[in-house]
Amino acid sequence: MKDLTVSNYVKQYLSSRVHEVAPSTLRSERCKASKIIKLIGQRYIDSVTHSDIIQLRQKLHKSYANKSINEFYIILRAIFNNAFRDGVITRNPMDGVQNLKVCHSEPNPFTRTELTALAQTKVLCSSGKNAFQFGVLTGLRISELLAISWEDIDFINAKLKVKIALVDKQYKTPKTPGSQRTVELCASAISILTQQKLITGHRKARKISVLQRDNKTKKIENLSLVFYNTQTNQPFISAKQFNKTFFTPFLATAEVKHRGAGQLRHTFASQALTSGISKEWLARQMGHESTAMIDIHYARWMCADAPDFVNKVEQQFSGIFTPKQPDESIAVVENTSDLTTTSNTVSNADIQLTEQQISQLLLSHPHLITQHLKMLLSHSVGG
């Protein structure tokens, strides 16, 4: 007789995922599957009701963030869909269960002041420090940074081919075609690679198994990896190891607030945006298919480092709209001009000018003499 428990359906689901998802995703799903089996695994799948799912969600809320609970939902929806298609259940208890809202954490990039402090900090692992600096200057993902090889670097044209990534100790091709790209290298990045070449450039290439995008095929490549862990005298095996053995102690020594190495990529993007670099170029450099990801994830405004854009606006329009300060003679003329164009009811008593002002006025504007003489003559003729 077929095993119709929740546990059995969960195990079937995991078996189907082995060649469908990346190893890191499969590990995550196995952890969540174990939790589901612990909570409701012994129940027959046709006995689970919608109310049971709501109660299960309340239990998960005590230990997991909304993002993780949504990942539990992926497994639950799959197993109940399978049971429905098998004809084991007539109603799906997951119907009407919506994903929970997720709060995305903002990038927390390093400021220029922090970068300066880190650059000036002495370390035992020069390779790790070079990796840190190179990551800031290129915007590579930490998984890409730890997987670059000397074979992928073109010193003459200052370019780097990003072909593989290191995710949880497994070398693999990037999950999206856009992530396989050519990255342009600035002069500082080339300088850091030149220093790093003295450390690991002489090492022989090693055979590395690279998991392909289908998550089944593995290809053996001979690669000379660039960044090594001084503690093990071997290449870094994961972002977790890089953080634990080098990056976290490095930040502590420099007295810089702790962040994960993933913030190196955020730092590159934020500083580039602050300096006015094109988002289109930035998206290509970072392996995004459009600028949408730049706007959503990497547009943290670095106020402490931003140029004085208001002053730049002033410089751009200087001399076009800025009015000149009127001198005394012009002010007097404007006042007198108003008087000469007003009604004839204005009396001489309304005009309060000193002899000095009158002299300056006539010297600066001799046409007023002619104007007033004509006025006097017209009055005389009229009289």
Phi and psi in degrees as a GROMACS rama.xvg file:
@    title "Ramachandran Plot"
@    xaxis  label "Phi"
@    yaxis  label "Psi"
@TYPE xy
-67.484  137.329  LYS-2
-75.0477  114.56  ASP-3
-106.763  25.6086  LEU-4
-81.9307  160.635  THR-5
-59.3963  -40.5069  VAL-6
-56.6312  -44.6864  SER-7
-66.5263  -40.0795  ASN-8
-66.2695  -35.3531  TYR-9
-65.5951  -42.7878  VAL-10
-64.2472  -39.3876  LYS-11
-62.2913  -40.5835  GLN-12
-61.1501  -46.699  TYR-13
-61.7721  -39.054  LEU-14
-61.8489  -36.9151  SER-15
-73.0126  -17.3576  SER-16
-91.9728  -10.4246  ARG-17
-53.8479  -44.125  VAL-18
-105.717  14.4889  HIS-19
-108.101  -23.9108  GLU-20
-128.654  164.992  VAL-21
-66.8509  153.157  ALA-22
-53.8205  -38.4346  PRO-23
-65.1023  -39.3234  SER-24
-66.7856  -40.5584  THR-25
-63.8266  -39.9456  LEU-26
-62.2225  -41.9322  ARG-27
-63.6978  -42.3964  SER-28
-68.0924  -34.0449  GLU-29
-63.8704  -39.4176  ARG-30
-62.9231  -43.4016  CYS-31
-71.8232  -35.2803  LYS-32
-62.8917  -39.6659  ALA-33
-61.8696  -37.4966  SER-34
-67.3903  -41.1578  LYS-35
-63.152  -43.3336  ILE-36
-62.2641  -38.4775  ILE-37
-64.9639  -37.0849  LYS-38
-84.653  -44.2374  LEU-39
-136.812  14.6962  ILE-40
-60.1855  -32.8492  GLY-41
-82.1635  -9.17759  GLN-42
-73.0755  144.54  ARG-43
-70.0946  138.638  TYR-44
-64.6478  -26.8782  ILE-45
-80.2208  -3.11615  ASP-46
-96.6522  -8.70367  SER-47
-80.7141  125.919  VAL-48
-104.974  170.748  THR-49
-59.9965  -39.0591  HIS-50
-63.5451  -35.2259  SER-51
-62.2821  -38.9958  ASP-52
-64.9323  -40.8127  ILE-53
-62.8015  -42.0972  ILE-54
-65.2775  -38.9163  GLN-55
-61.817  -40.8567  LEU-56
-61.8847  -39.6528  ARG-57
-62.9577  -37.1978  GLN-58
-66.9993  -40.4685  LYS-59
-66.1625  -33.2351  LEU-60
-58.3775  -27.3419  HIS-61
-71.6917  -22.2361  LYS-62
-125.888  -13.719  SER-63
-128.015  150.333  TYR-64
-75.7009  163.012  ALA-65
-57.4187  -38.2594  ASN-66
-59.8492  -42.6922  LYS-67
-68.6764  -38.4017  SER-68
-63.054  -38.7271  ILE-69
-61.5816  -31.7772  ASN-70
-72.7983  -31.4931  GLU-71
-62.5845  -39.1926  PHE-72
-60.8745  -34.0893  TYR-73
-57.6846  -45.1448  ILE-74
-69.4599  -45.1887  ILE-75
-62.8215  -43.3747  LEU-76
-61.3461  -41.2887  ARG-77
-64.0268  -45.7816  ALA-78
-70.5465  -36.1309  ILE-79
-75.8884  -30.4284  PHE-80
-64.2351  -41.775  ASN-81
-63.6443  -41.9931  ASN-82
-65.0575  -36.7712  ALA-83
-66.2496  -43.4647  PHE-84
-67.8673  -28.8476  ARG-85
-75.3499  -11.3064  ASP-86
81.5372  10.9977  GLY-87
-76.6212  -34.0976  VAL-88
-123.323  150.833  ILE-89
-103.618  -17.9726  THR-90
-131.212  137.264  ARG-91
-91.7768  116.232  ASN-92
-66.505  -11.9483  PRO-93
-88.0092  -6.74009  MET-94
-59.6591  132.376  ASP-95
85.1426  -3.95104  GLY-96
-88.0444  111.365  VAL-97
-94.6416  152.209  GLN-98
-62.3466  148.228  ASN-99
-82.7904  152.633  LEU-100
-68.7826  141.157  LYS-101
-118.943  132.564  VAL-102
-94.7901  116.99  CYS-103
-84.5947  129.875  HIS-104
-71.5662  138.785  SER-105
-72.6568  148.452  GLU-106
-58.5638  148.063  PRO-107
-127.876  68.1542  ASN-108
-70.607  165.417  PRO-109
-82.4151  142.309  PHE-110
-82.8458  169.029  THR-111
-62.4017  -36.4671  ARG-112
-62.5295  -43.575  THR-113
-67.089  -40.0241  GLU-114
-62.6352  -38.6944  LEU-115
-63.9478  -43.5112  THR-116
-61.6127  -41.4042  ALA-117
-68.341  -40.0505  LEU-118
-63.9423  -29.311  ALA-119
-90.9811  -2.06515  GLN-120
-84.6205  128.485  THR-121
-80.3732  141.522  LYS-122
-136.886  161.176  VAL-123
-83.9715  -31.8271  LEU-124
-96.666  86.5175  CYS-125
-63.1146  -32.9956  SER-126
-63.3169  -40.7783  SER-127
-65.0459  -41.4619  GLY-128
-66.0323  -39.2155  LYS-129
-63.6229  -37.9346  ASN-130
-63.4335  -43.0353  ALA-131
-57.9496  -49.5673  PHE-132
-66.3231  -40.343  GLN-133
-65.8033  -36.2698  PHE-134
-63.8293  -41.2699  GLY-135
-64.9041  -37.0775  VAL-136
-81.9364  -13.1335  LEU-137
-119.944  -22.6809  THR-138
74.6273  19.2301  GLY-139
-66.3729  148.834  LEU-140
-65.0569  151.276  ARG-141
-61.1501  -33.3294  ILE-142
-66.9459  -32.322  SER-143
-77.781  -39.4858  GLU-144
-58.8012  -43.1673  LEU-145
-78.5069  -6.26413  LEU-146
-110.019  0.713699  ALA-147
-72.1233  146.781  ILE-148
-123.652  161.309  SER-149
-64.2442  -27.2301  TRP-150
-66.2021  -21.0185  GLU-151
-91.9995  -1.01659  ASP-152
-104.862  129.424  ILE-153
-109.802  97.0453  ASP-154
-67.833  -33.8996  PHE-155
-65.2377  -45.7174  ILE-156
-97.5968  3.07926  ASN-157
54.9674  56.7361  ALA-158
-137.82  153.682  LYS-159
-130.476  129.894  LEU-160
-92.4009  120.954  LYS-161
-94.474  111.419  VAL-162
-120.382  -30.432  LYS-163
-135.859  165.78  ILE-164
-135.739  156.894  ALA-165
-112.033  107.192  LEU-166
-121.33  114.523  VAL-167
49.4789  53.4681  ASP-168
71.6834  5.7363  LYS-169
-115.463  122.401  GLN-170
-78.6856  134.228  TYR-171
-152.025  159.301  LYS-172
-74.9545  148.893  THR-173
-57.7813  152.026  PRO-174
-74.4443  -19.7618  LYS-175
-120.812  145.737  THR-176
-58.2467  -34.3354  PRO-177
-65.1497  -23.1968  GLY-178
-72.5157  -25.2055  SER-179
-81.5  110.455  GLN-180
-153.292  173.338  ARG-181
-108.458  123.482  THR-182
-101.776  131.57  VAL-183
-79.3255  139.25  GLU-184
-111.483  129.419  LEU-185
-78.5899  171.307  CYS-186
-60.7993  -38.336  ALA-187
-65.6916  -37.9812  SER-188
-65.1483  -41.4738  ALA-189
-63.0768  -39.6521  ILE-190
-62.0291  -41.6918  SER-191
-66.2146  -40.699  ILE-192
-64.3463  -36.008  LEU-193
-62.8698  -40.7773  THR-194
-66.394  -41.8221  GLN-195
-67.2688  -29.4976  GLN-196
-62.6501  -29.3605  LYS-197
-68.8033  -22.724  LEU-198
-91.3056  -45.8528  ILE-199
-124.893  -1.15502  THR-200
-65.4453  -21.2441  GLY-201
-88.1738  -8.36576  HIS-202
-73.7842  146.447  ARG-203
-73.8543  152.189  LYS-204
-65.5805  149.238  ALA-205
-122.585  152.673  ARG-206
-77.7475  125.026  LYS-207
-126.35  131.151  ILE-208
-85.2521  120.798  SER-209
-113.477  116.967  VAL-210
-72.5255  129.903  LEU-211
-85.1663  174.65  GLN-212
-64.4982  -21.4171  ARG-213
-77.916  -2.4346  ASP-214
61.5684  19.4612  ASN-215
-126.619  -47.8473  LYS-216
-78.1584  136.78  THR-217
-120.679  134.13  LYS-218
-118.02  132.961  LYS-219
-88.8444  125.587  ILE-220
-125.768  145.731  GLU-221
-94.5391  110.482  ASN-222
-130.996  143.12  LEU-223
-105.471  98.0444  SER-224
-68.5443  147.412  LEU-225
-84.8346  -47.1439  VAL-226
-105.168  125.129  PHE-227
-114.372  151.837  TYR-228
-88.1667  117.332  ASN-229
-61.0226  -33.1797  THR-230
-66.6072  -33.8048  GLN-231
-107.591  -11.8025  THR-232
58.1467  29.9678  ASN-233
-133.216  162.271  GLN-234
-59.3099  149.434  PRO-235
-58.5264  138.922  PHE-236
-100.526  -12.2266  ILE-237
-169.362  163.322  SER-238
-64.3792  -35.034  ALA-239
-61.6697  -44.16  LYS-240
-66.3522  -40.039  GLN-241
-60.0075  -44.3083  PHE-242
-64.4008  -45.7524  ASN-243
-71.192  -45.3797  LYS-244
-88.1885  -22.353  THR-245
-127.053  -57.1029  PHE-246
-67.2992  -45.4091  PHE-247
-62.2318  -48.152  THR-248
-62.2188  -34.0733  PRO-249
-61.6515  -46.1302  PHE-250
-64.464  -40.0639  LEU-251
-63.7474  -42.5492  ALA-252
-62.4821  -38.7211  THR-253
-81.2642  -4.77519  ALA-254
58.4528  43.1198  GLU-255
-109.727  138.679  VAL-256
-53.239  136.676  LYS-257
-65.3659  134.942  HIS-258
-143.142  163.313  ARG-259
-79.0401  163.065  GLY-260
-66.0107  -15.4764  ALA-261
-62.0339  -20.7017  GLY-262
-72.6871  -11.5068  GLN-263
-62.7736  -41.7351  LEU-264
-65.4517  -43.6412  ARG-265
-61.2919  -37.8296  HIS-266
-64.1088  -45.5534  THR-267
-56.7616  -48.5859  PHE-268
-65.2416  -45.7424  ALA-269
-65.4914  -43.9891  SER-270
-66.3295  -37.1897  GLN-271
-65.6119  -42.9472  ALA-272
-64.9814  -39.5858  LEU-273
-61.3523  -36.2274  THR-274
-81.1965  -3.95038  SER-275
92.3396  12.663  GLY-276
-67.2428  141.391  ILE-277
-56.4936  132.731  SER-278
-66.4755  -30.9451  LYS-279
-64.8345  -45.545  GLU-280
-64.3181  -40.9229  TRP-281
-62.3624  -42.15  LEU-282
-61.8036  -43.4049  ALA-283
-64.2769  -43.3962  ARG-284
-60.9759  -36.5219  GLN-285
-93.135  -3.966  MET-286
85.611  25.6225  GLY-287
-98.5721  146.511  HIS-288
-78.9822  -19.2705  GLU-289
-149.5  176.515  SER-290
-81.898  -4.49239  THR-291
-58.9252  -43.0673  ALA-292
-66.0756  -32.4219  MET-293
-63.5423  -46.9172  ILE-294
-64.0027  -40.0716  ASP-295
-75.2178  -45.6027  ILE-296
-106.656  -29.8559  HIS-297
-120.113  14.5971  TYR-298
-96.4103  31.4008  ALA-299
-60.1956  125.299  ARG-300
-84.6336  120.543  TRP-301
-90.0751  85.7315  MET-302
-58.5345  -39.2835  CYS-303
-67.2249  -23.5635  ALA-304
-108.044  -5.98316  ASP-305
-67.9245  140.153  ALA-306
-64.3744  163.538  PRO-307
-79.1355  83.3804  ASP-308
-67.6329  -31.6653  PHE-309
-62.3841  -41.3528  VAL-310
-66.2011  -34.8675  ASN-311
-65.1376  -37.2167  LYS-312
-63.2334  -43.6448  VAL-313
-59.6747  -43.8943  GLU-314
-64.8476  -37.6482  GLN-315
-64.5829  -38.2226  GLN-316
-105.431  10.0301  PHE-317
-57.8675  131.974  SER-318
87.5156  -7.03162  GLY-319
-93.2852  -53.0211  ILE-320
-107.776  -5.63658  PHE-321
-75.0361  116.744  THR-322
-74.5552  146.657  PRO-323
-79.1153  144.559  LYS-324
-71.7363  125.371  GLN-325
-69.3743  138.661  PRO-326
-87.7492  177.724  ASP-327
-63.2876  -38.6392  GLU-328
-66.4555  -38.953  SER-329
-66.5765  -39.6703  ILE-330
-60.8987  -40.4446  ALA-331
-66.3241  -40.7722  VAL-332
-61.4835  -44.1892  VAL-333
-60.4331  -40.6635  GLU-334
-65.5506  -43.2543  ASN-335
-68.4499  -38.3873  THR-336
-59.3389  -40.496  SER-337
-61.549  -38.6765  ASP-338
-67.5248  -36.9882  LEU-339
-74.3257  -17.882  THR-340
-103.854  0.138929  THR-341
-83.7583  -178.463  THR-342
-63.6732  157.24  SER-343
-67.9948  -7.31938  ASN-344
-76.4651  -10.742  THR-345
-70.2775  128.333  VAL-346
-95.0189  165.066  SER-347
-62.4174  -24.2323  ASN-348
-68.6368  -21.1798  ALA-349
-75.5461  -18.4956  ASP-350
-93.3654  109.69  ILE-351
-110.238  88.034  GLN-352
-122.641  140.193  LEU-353
-80.2916  165.159  THR-354
-61.1716  -38.781  GLU-355
-63.3919  -41.1722  GLN-356
-65.6162  -38.8533  GLN-357
-65.0377  -43.7912  ILE-358
-61.5914  -45.3231  SER-359
-64.3645  -38.7584  GLN-360
-62.1317  -45.837  LEU-361
-70.8233  -34.7477  LEU-362
-67.5  -39.2593  LEU-363
-77.5444  -30.2183  SER-364
-134.249  75.1585  HIS-365
-61.7871  -21.7503  PRO-366
-64.0995  -20.6023  HIS-367
-66.8906  -30.823  LEU-368
-61.8769  -47.6246  ILE-369
-60.8689  -41.2327  THR-370
-61.6862  -44.3547  GLN-371
-73.8534  -32.5285  HIS-372
-62.8359  -42.1782  LEU-373
-61.5626  -39.4926  LYS-374
-63.6283  -41.8952  MET-375
-64.9488  -43.2841  LEU-376
-63.3645  -40.371  LEU-377
-64.3448  -38.064  SER-378
-66.3035  -38.2931  HIS-379
-66.2481  -44.4477  SER-380
-63.8758  -41.0901  VAL-381
-65.158  -34.973  GLY-382
